Amino acid sequence: MVKKVDFKRSKKWENELDKCIRCGYCYELCPLFKSYSWESDTPRGKLLMVHGMITGKIAPTQEVVDKIFQCFYCKNCSDNCSAGVPVTDILTDARADLINAGFEVQGTIVQIDEDLCSVCGVCVPLCKYDALKIVDKGKDKKKIEVDKVECRGCGLCLAACPSGAISQKEGCNVTLPELHESVKEILKKDDKKLLVFACNYSIFPGMQLSETETLVKTPYGIIVTMCSGRVAPELILDAFESGAWGVMVAGCPPEECDHDGNYKTRRRLILLKNILKELNINPKRLKLDWFSTGESAKLQQEINKFVKELENMGPIEAYVKR
């Protein structure tokens, strides 16, 4: 059954939607298109669906609605739109209209498992967009509620949740099981000494082909994450256990992060280095560095420099025996 939707917020964007010339610059830098490779997952495709719904040419089915809620708000699309279309602003208003119509959605939005959630509140202050809040259920019971319009899907809350109560839909290579699988897949290759977690927001535009095999073997592997704050300590420990000689986390400079995730990353890695000492692993094997958008060349230089440092240290097994 198709729900009736009042697109009172979205209709104001009709002229902006008409500006889209379908050039495709938006999807070249879209991490979701990188994951799925379907036109309906591109920013261009989402704009077409929003335009179709507000003009009555496309029915707001559950399948269409789910696509609209698949977005990480990295804004690579808006920043690179040759026509200046405010893609994410349009998607936000479309989300609000669809939620008001009663649609149940998942997309890239985080979900809370109330059976696991202790309502500790750790996640609430982490969200820069106030998408998480503690609400009273009555009878002295509380729960964490997610604002499905404001959630950006960055995953900071997921990485910080002590009880594992927060999750996201699999398929976009952002869930912890998927990231753990990526870690193991990269490090099973004997030539990989360094694993790099690179922030999507600053690094991805220069790393679109990071998963493509080339003729030149590299001593490092790169995993593009939605935010450096998404790199949970267990991912780094998993990398070392899987054979990495070192791990680099490449994030946005502190003043440039949309989520303030880099501040959380810095504090988390300081604590993790203390744990590495207890495990008899040199803390210098874990490196955190900042890169602005477009600084892929700088990233490459730092990777090469770190690889040389790791080669001087040798593998962790050799270090432990000493």
Secondary structure, DSSP 8 states (H G I E B T S, - for coil): -------TTGGGGHHHHHH-----HHHHT-HHHHHH--GGGSHHHHHHHHHHHHTTSS---HHHHHHHT------HHHHT-TT---HHHHHHHHHHHHHHTT----TT--EE-TTT-----SSGGG-TT--EEEEEEETTEEEEEE-TTT-----HHHHH-TT--EE--TTSS-SHHHHHHHHHHHHTSTT--EEEEEEHHHHGGG-TTTTS--SS--SEEEEEES-GGG--HHHHHHHHHTT-SEEEEEE--TTT-SS-HHHHHHHHHHHHHHHHHHTT--GGGEEEEE--TT-HHHHHHHHHHHHHHHHHH--HHHHHH-
